[in-house]
Amino acid sequence: MSKIPKENGWKYFAINLNDKDHADLTEQLENICLATGLTKRRVIQILIKDKYEHIKRLKAGVQKDIL
């Protein structure tokens, strides 16, 4: 097995933050992980999925109001 991430199918996701935002986000994420026992990766996946579903429901509600 190769040690090169791309060859193993890994993809990376990154965002640029200033020092304060990075510190705040890191602390919040670590607190969520400690409280739930979830990994950082899993917390981020859940948060994004939940927000995505929420927005889909809002959009569906708006479209019903328009019709």
C-alpha positions in Angstrom: 0.0 0.0 0.0 1.3 3.4 -1.0 2.0 6.1 1.6 0.8 8.8 -0.9 -2.7 9.8 0.2 -4.0 10.4 -3.3 -3.0 6.9 -4.3 -5.0 5.5 -1.4 -8.2 7.4 -2.3 -8.0 10.0 0.4 -9.3 13.5 -0.3 -8.6 16.5 1.8 -10.8 19.4 2.7 -9.4 22.7 4.1 -10.6 26.2 4.9 -8.5 29.3 5.6 -9.1 31.0 8.9 -7.5 33.9 10.7 -5.8 33.0 14.1 -8.8 34.0 16.2 -11.4 32.2 14.1 -9.1 29.1 14.0 -8.7 29.1 17.8 -12.5 29.6 18.4 -13.4 26.9 15.9 -10.8 24.4 17.3 -12.0 24.9 20.9 -15.6 24.5 19.9 -14.9 21.4 17.9 -12.8 19.8 20.6 -15.6 20.5 23.2 -18.2 18.9 21.0 -15.9 15.9 20.5 -15.3 15.5 24.2 -19.0 15.9 25.0 -20.1 13.4 22.4 -17.2 11.0 22.0 -17.3 11.6 18.2 -14.3 12.3 16.1 -13.8 15.7 14.5 -14.4 14.3 11.1 -17.7 12.7 12.2 -18.8 15.9 13.9 -18.2 18.0 10.8 -20.0 15.4 8.6 -23.0 15.4 10.9 -23.1 19.2 11.1 -22.9 19.7 7.3 -25.5 16.9 6.7 -27.9 18.4 9.2 -27.5 21.9 7.8 -28.0 20.7 4.3 -31.2 18.8 5.2 -32.5 21.9 7.0 -31.9 24.1 4.0 -33.6 21.6 1.7 -36.6 21.6 3.9 -36.7 25.4 4.0 -36.4 25.6 0.2 -39.2 23.0 -0.2 -41.4 25.1 2.2 -40.7 28.3 0.2 -41.5 26.6 -3.1 -44.8 25.4 -1.7 -45.7 28.9 -0.5 -44.9 30.2 -4.0 -47.2 27.7 -5.7 
